[in-house]
Amino acid sequence: MTSKITYLGDLRTTSTHLQSGTEILSDAPTDNHGKGEAFSPTDLVANALGSCMVSIMAIKSKDLDFDLVGSTVSVTKIMQAEPRKIAKIIIVLDMAIATTDKNKTILERVAMNCPVLLSLNTDIEKEITFNWK
């Protein structure tokens, strides 16, 4: 098993990563009967995309002998009403490093092949922007 989810009531869950013991609280969004006081499950999906992209870029950047520390990723999730699902995810990667055009191309290609991006339904529109120093 990877994780265990416990329903807490009031449309909240806690997810425990079994290997590390780390916990994530989730809450239904305010537009779907929740309090919106934590990531919603669909927020976590969109966030996983941004996290995966920058993480896989960081792995490759080590091979290229530099680090992406300080880089940030902005995530915007847009929901569709009927049926209720993620319609679009907007990812903006602000890279905190100046590097060669060749390295930029390599890292962008790596990011566009991250496992989360490849796992998302093709019906979800993905808008990805890379901003380099």
N, C-alpha and C positions, 0 to 999 in steps of 0.2 A: 504494500500500500504506500501511496505517496502522502496522503493527507487524510484527516478525519474532520468532518463538518458536524457541528452540533447546533441544532436550532434552539435559539434562546427565547423565542416568543417575540411578539411585536414586530414580526418580519425581519428579525436580526439573526445572523449566524456568526459563529466563530469557527474559523478554519485553522487547524493545527498541522503544520508541516512536521511529519513524524521524525524525519532525520535530525532536525535542528530544534524542534519544540517551538519554533516561531509561530505566533498567532496573528491572524488577520480578522478583524471584525468587519462584517458587511451589514448593510442596512438597505432596505428598499428605498428607492428615490421618492421624493415628495410628490412627484407626478404619478406615482403608482402605489399610493397608500402608505408609504414609509415616512420616516422622519428625516431621511437624507443626512444623517449624522456620521456616516462612514461611507467608504466606497460601496457602490452597488455592484452586484455581480457583473453587469455589463461594463461598468467603469473599470473593473479589474481586467476584463478582456482587452479593452482598449489600452489600458496601462501596460498590460503584458506585452503588447506589440512594441510600444516605445522602449520598454526595458530590454526586451529581447534584441531590438535593433542596435541600441547603443552597447549592450554587453558583447554582442558578437563582433561589433566593430572594435571594441577594446581588446578582445582576444587577438584579432588580426593585427591591430596596431602594435602589439608587443612583438610580433614577428617582424614588423617593419622598424622596430627599435624606437618607438615613442609611446607616449601615454596620453589618454584622453581625459585625464582628471580635470574636473571643472566644467566639462561639457554638460549641457542640459537638454532635456527633451520635453517639449510642450505637447500635451495630448488633449484633443477635443473629440468628444464622442457625440454623434448626432443620432437620435433615435427616430424610427419610423413608427407611426401610430398604428397602422393596421396592415398586416399583423405586427404586433409590437416586437421590434427587433432593432439591432444596430443597422442603421442605413449607411453611415459614413464615419470613418475615423481619419482625423487630420493629425499628422505627426510633423512637428517642426524640430529638427535636430540642430542645435546651436553648438558647433564644435569649438572648443576652447583652445585650438591649436592651429598654427599656420603650418602647412605642409605642401608638398609638391602636388601638381595636378595628377600625376600618376598615382600617388598614394590616395588622393581624394577619390579617384575613380575606383581603385581597388576596394576601399572601405565602403563606398556607396553600393557597389555590387554585392559585397558581403552582406550588408544590411538588408538589401532587397531580396535576399535569400534566407533570411532568418526563419527558424522553424515556426514561429507564431504566424508570421505573415503568410507562409506557405500553407498553414493549417486553416486560416480564416476562409469562410465561404466567399466564393467569387462574387456573390451578390452584394457584398459589403464594398462600398466605394472607399478606396484608400488614397489619400492625398498626402504625399511625402515630400518634405522640403528639407534640404541640407544647406545650412548656412555655415560657411567657413570663415575663419579670421583672414 
